[in-house]
Amino acid sequence: MPNKCGILNCRGNYNKENRRHVFRLPKEQSERQKWLDVLPPRENFVVNPDKFFICEIHWSADPPLIKLRGGSMRPGIPPSIFNVPASCLPSPKLTPHPAKVEDQQLRYFLQKDKITSFDTFKPEHNRQKQYKNLIISRSKERLVCLFMTDNFSECSLSVIVENKPTLCSPLTLSVFKNGISVPLFKTLHPNNGLRSYTQLDETLRLAMHYDILFDKTIENVVTLLQALVSACVDTEKEKKLVFLTRQLELLLQKQFSMNDYCFAFQSYPKCNYETQAAVHHFIYSIE
């Protein structure tokens, strides 16, 4: 069986119509590399120098020949004619674009914002500049921030950061307002996990505006509406009450102000007027 040409898209010695003389790669390493450097590139293909052949049509008509040991002849220059369609060549690799200044700034911010351990967690300086009447104490395993009233007679908000890693975060954070634990699942990771200074600032902002009376008020309103839904026999009226109940439940999860809670009723003007007025009266009587 004749040796076949290994050049991409060449059919030399693949059938009787394409009988050609073929040449091995040079044995000298430097000369062989010159031949390999000019070959058309192929994806996922490794040349085996001992079993790779190139047929005569890849040289000009009269290339310079050299005599090899044993009397055989081969071209003294690398092949230069390939005629490989561009569609057969692998796509050129795209040069990655240099990082934009904005990307570098964002990467720098995220690196500075990330909390990696309790030893490197240093929020004291920036938070004391940002908040007045703030007292911070630190131990080996805990950092406590006390937000005092203007005359320093009472503590309105206490924040405790502990060196207790969770599955997703290196620290845990707890907040108490007037002795009542503040829910933090909207800003922190599971199990009150803290892993960035942005999370810390967002948690402080929400905790300062947190008012448990709002939540209890809306929970009572939702309970009242659910009772009205259960007792309602009018299908259309029941749909409206269910809509209002769901709106309040969503607003309760977002912890909006009392005015935002009332928006749920105002946004549905077709609601029964007596029901709307009764719920409004209930809200403001508790408030």
C-alpha positions in Angstrom: 0.0 0.0 0.0 1.5 3.4 -1.0 2.2 6.0 1.7 -0.4 8.7 1.6 0.2 12.4 1.7 -0.5 13.9 5.2 -1.1 17.5 4.1 -4.5 18.9 4.9 -7.1 18.5 2.1 -4.6 16.6 -0.2 -5.6 13.3 -1.7 -2.1 12.2 -2.8 -2.0 8.3 -3.1 -5.5 8.0 -1.7 -6.7 6.3 -5.0 -5.4 5.2 -8.4 -6.1 8.6 -10.0 -3.9 10.4 -7.5 -0.7 8.3 -7.7 2.2 10.5 -6.6 5.8 10.3 -5.3 6.0 11.1 -1.6 8.9 12.2 0.7 9.5 11.7 4.4 10.4 14.5 6.8 14.1 15.1 7.2 15.9 13.3 9.9 18.0 16.3 10.9 16.1 18.0 13.7 16.7 21.6 12.5 15.8 20.7 8.9 12.7 18.8 10.0 11.5 21.7 12.1 11.7 24.0 9.1 9.4 21.7 7.2 7.0 21.4 10.2 6.8 25.2 10.6 5.4 25.7 7.0 2.7 23.0 7.2 -0.9 24.3 7.3 -2.3 24.2 10.9 -4.7 21.4 11.9 -6.8 21.2 15.0 -6.3 18.3 17.3 -3.6 16.8 15.1 -0.1 15.8 16.1 2.5 15.0 13.4 4.3 11.7 13.8 7.7 12.4 12.0 8.3 8.7 11.2 4.9 8.2 9.5 4.2 11.5 7.9 4.7 12.0 4.2 4.4 14.9 1.8 3.7 14.3 -1.9 5.5 16.0 -4.8 2.8 18.5 -5.8 3.6 20.7 -2.8 6.9 21.8 -4.4 7.5 23.8 -7.5 8.2 21.9 -10.8 12.0 21.6 -10.4 13.0 21.9 -6.7 16.6 21.5 -5.7 17.2 17.9 -4.7 19.7 16.4 -2.3 20.9 12.8 -2.3 20.3 10.8 0.9 22.1 7.8 2.2 21.0 4.8 0.3 20.8 6.7 -3.0 17.2 8.1 -2.7 16.5 11.8 -3.4 14.3 14.4 -1.7 13.8 18.2 -2.1 16.4 20.3 -0.3 13.8 23.0 0.6 10.6 22.8 2.6 7.3 22.5 0.8 5.6 25.8 -0.2 2.4 24.9 -2.3 -0.6 23.8 -0.3 -3.8 25.4 -1.7 -5.8 24.7 1.4 -9.2 26.5 1.5 -9.6 28.9 4.3 -12.7 27.0 5.4 -10.5 24.0 6.2 -8.1 26.0 8.4 -8.8 26.4 12.2 -10.2 29.7 13.3 -7.6 32.1 14.7 -7.6 32.5 18.4 -8.9 35.9 19.5 -6.5 38.1 21.4 -8.1 38.9 24.8 -8.9 42.6 25.2 -7.0 44.4 28.0 -9.1 45.0 31.1 -11.0 48.3 31.1 -10.3 50.9 33.8 -13.8 50.4 35.1 -13.3 46.6 35.4 -10.0 47.2 37.3 -11.7 49.6 39.6 -14.6 47.2 40.3 -12.1 44.3 40.9 -10.2 46.5 43.3 -13.4 47.5 45.1 -14.6 43.9 45.5 -11.2 42.9 46.8 -11.2 45.7 49.4 -14.9 45.1 50.3 -14.5 41.4 50.9 -14.2 40.1 54.5 -11.8 37.1 54.7 -11.3 36.7 58.5 -12.0 38.2 61.9 -8.3 39.3 62.2 -8.5 41.4 59.0 -12.0 42.7 59.8 -11.4 46.4 60.7 -14.6 48.5 60.4 -13.9 50.7 63.4 -12.4 53.8 61.7 -14.8 54.3 58.9 -18.0 53.5 61.0 -17.0 55.9 63.8 -16.5 58.7 61.1 -19.9 57.8 59.6 -22.0 57.4 62.7 -22.2 59.7 65.8 -22.5 58.4 69.3 -21.0 55.1 68.3 -19.1 53.0 70.9 -17.0 50.0 69.6 -15.4 47.4 71.7 -13.3 44.4 70.5 -12.1 41.1 71.9 -10.4 38.2 70.3 -13.6 36.6 69.1 -16.2 39.4 69.1 -16.7 43.0 68.0 -19.6 45.0 69.6 -21.0 48.3 68.2 -23.3 50.3 70.5 -25.3 53.1 68.9 -26.2 55.4 71.8 -28.8 58.2 72.1 -27.7 61.8 71.9 -27.1 62.1 75.6 -25.5 58.6 75.9 -28.2 57.5 78.4 -29.5 54.5 76.4 -28.4 52.2 73.7 -30.8 52.3 70.7 -29.0 49.7 68.6 -26.4 47.0 69.3 -24.5 45.1 66.6 -22.5 42.0 67.5 -20.0 40.5 65.0 -18.6 37.1 66.1 -15.7 35.0 64.8 -18.1 32.1 63.9 -17.7 31.0 60.3 -20.7 29.6 58.4 -20.8 27.6 55.2 -20.7 30.7 53.1 -19.2 33.4 55.3 -16.3 33.9 57.6 -18.3 35.8 60.3 -21.7 36.0 61.8 -23.7 39.2 62.7 -26.5 39.8 65.1 -28.5 43.1 65.6 -30.7 44.1 68.5 -32.9 47.2 68.6 -34.3 48.1 72.0 -33.6 44.6 73.1 -35.5 43.0 70.2 -33.6 40.8 67.7 -33.8 42.3 64.1 -34.4 39.9 61.3 -31.5 40.0 58.9 -32.2 37.4 56.2 -32.7 40.1 53.6 -29.2 41.4 53.7 -27.0 38.6 55.1 -26.2 35.0 54.0 -27.7 32.0 55.7 -27.2 31.8 59.5 -26.6 35.6 59.6 -23.3 35.1 57.6 -21.3 38.3 56.9 -18.7 38.4 54.2 -18.5 42.0 53.0 -18.4 45.6 54.3 -21.3 46.5 51.9 -23.4 43.9 53.7 -22.5 45.4 57.0 -23.5 48.9 55.9 -26.8 47.7 54.3 -27.6 45.8 57.5 -27.0 48.8 59.7 -29.2 51.0 57.4 -32.1 48.5 57.6 -31.7 47.9 61.3 -31.9 51.7 62.1 -35.2 52.0 60.1 -36.6 48.8 61.5 -39.8 49.2 63.5 -41.4 46.0 64.9 -44.7 47.8 65.3 -45.1 48.0 61.6 -44.6 44.3 61.2 -47.0 43.4 64.0 -49.6 45.8 62.6 -49.5 44.3 59.1 -49.5 40.8 60.5 -52.8 41.7 62.3 -54.2 43.2 59.2 -53.3 40.1 57.1 -55.0 37.9 59.8 -58.1 40.1 59.6 -58.2 39.8 55.8 -57.7 36.1 55.8 -60.7 35.8 58.2 -62.7 38.0 55.7 -61.7 35.7 52.8 -62.8 32.6 54.7 -66.2 34.2 55.5 -66.8 35.7 52.0 -69.4 34.1 49.8 -69.1 36.5 46.9 -66.5 35.1 44.4 -65.5 38.5 43.0 -65.1 40.1 46.4 -63.1 37.1 47.6 -60.6 37.5 44.7 -60.1 41.2 45.6 -59.5 40.3 49.3 -57.0 37.6 48.3 -55.2 40.2 46.1 -55.0 42.7 49.0 -53.8 40.0 51.4 -51.0 38.9 49.0 -49.9 42.5 48.5 -49.6 43.1 52.2 -47.6 39.8 52.6 -45.2 40.9 49.9 -44.8 44.4 51.4 -44.2 42.8 54.8 -41.3 40.8 53.4 -39.7 44.1 52.1 -40.2 45.9 55.4 -41.6 49.2 53.9 -43.0 52.1 55.9 -46.6 52.3 57.0 -47.4 54.6 54.0 -46.1 51.9 51.7 -48.3 49.3 53.4 -51.4 51.5 52.7 -50.5 51.7 49.0 -51.7 48.1 48.6 -55.3 49.2 49.3 -55.0 52.5 47.3 -53.7 50.6 44.3 -56.9 48.5 44.0 -59.7 51.1 43.8 -62.4 48.6 42.9 -62.1 47.0 46.4 -65.2 47.1 48.5 -65.3 50.6 50.1 -66.4 49.3 53.5 -63.6 46.7 53.7 -61.1 49.3 52.6 -62.2 51.8 55.2 -62.3 49.2 57.9 -58.8 48.1 57.2 -57.5 51.7 57.0 -59.2 52.4 60.4 -57.6 49.3 61.9 -54.1 50.3 60.6 -54.2 53.9 61.9 -55.8 52.9 65.3 -52.9 50.6 66.0 -50.4 53.1 64.7 
